[in-house]
Amino acid sequence: MNTEELVQDWETLPDIAESTGLGISQVRRLLEDGAICGYKHGDPKVLRVPSAFFVDGAVLTPLKGTLSTLKDAGFDAEESIKWLFTPDDSLPGRPIDLLRAGNRKEVRRRAQALAF
């Protein structure tokens, strides 16, 4: 299954700016700082970010550390998104759902294991 099919809802940077109340430059800073990630796809190819990375108009708190761990394991943005949204037999479900439920330790432990 490709990444676009794994992730149900995507947002463009202007969508994120509107839903969070941030300026577009602040949204770009979130990307640069690794607090969120996205990649260009769709028609037309536009940078899109999974909607699940946000809760109540704010970035999902444990996401940045998890994305950093995945980056350290050699994952690019698309690979990180695919991993977060793919059900994992060693976890009870998808990593993104566990992060949203507050179970970051288990998700990060699994992400760290990918580096070895």
N, C-alpha and C positions, 0 to 999 in steps of 0.2 A: 504494500500500500504506500502511495507517495505521501509526502508531507502535507500537500494541500488537502488530501482526503482525510488525513488523521485529525487535522484541526478544523473544527466546525466553523468558527467565527474568526474573522480577521479584521483588523482595523488599519487604516492608513494613518500616516503621521497627523494630517489635519483632523481626522476622526479622534485620535488620542488627545490632541490639544483641546478639542471641544469637550470631550467627556471628562477630562481631568481639570480643565480650567487653566492649564499651563499654556505658555506661549510655544510656538512651533520650535523656537531655538532651545527652549527648555526640554522639549521632547527629544530633539536631536542630541542634547547633552545626556539624557537617559541612555540613549543608544551608545554614545561614545564612552560613557562610564561603565557600560556593561550591566546596568540595572535592568535592561530589557534587551531583547534581540529580535531581529526580523530579517527578511530577505526579499529580494525583488522577484515577484511572480505574478501570474494572472495576465489578463488582457485588458488594458495594456500592462506591461511589466511595471509594477509600482512596489515600492518598499512597503511591506505589510507586517504587522505584529499580531500574534494571537491575542484575542480579546481576553482570554483566561489569565493573561499576565496582570490583569487589573481587577481590583476588588473595591467596590464603592468609590470609584473615581480615583483610586490611588494604586501605585505599583504594588504587586504582591510582595510583601516584605522579605520572605526568604529567597526570592528569585535570584537576586544579584549574587549571593554566595554560591548558589547552585550553578548558575551560569559560569561563574569563575572557575569552579571545580571542573566543569565539563570542558571549558577552554583549556585548562591545564592538562586535561586528558587528551587534547588534540582535536576536539570537536570544533567545527565552524558553526555559524549561526543556524544554518538549516539542519545540520546534524543534531545540534542541541535541541532544537524544537522537535525534531522527529523523536528523539529519545524521550523527551518530557511527555509526549503525547502517545507513546506506544505502551500498551499494557506490558507489564514486566512480571514474569512468573515468580521472581524473588521478592516482589512487593505485592501487597494486596491491591492491585490495580495499576493505574497510570501514575507516574511520578508527579505530574502536574496536579492531579486530584489530591494526592497526599500532601503536597505543599499547600494547597488551598485549605486543607483540613488542619494544617499546623504541624504536620509530621516531617519537618525538614531533616532531622537527624538521620532517619532511616533512608531518605532519598539521597542525602549527601554521602552517606556511607556507601550506598550502591554506586553513586557516580564516581567516588574515589576509587572503587574497585576496578573501574574501567581503565584507569591509568596503568594498571599493572598487567 
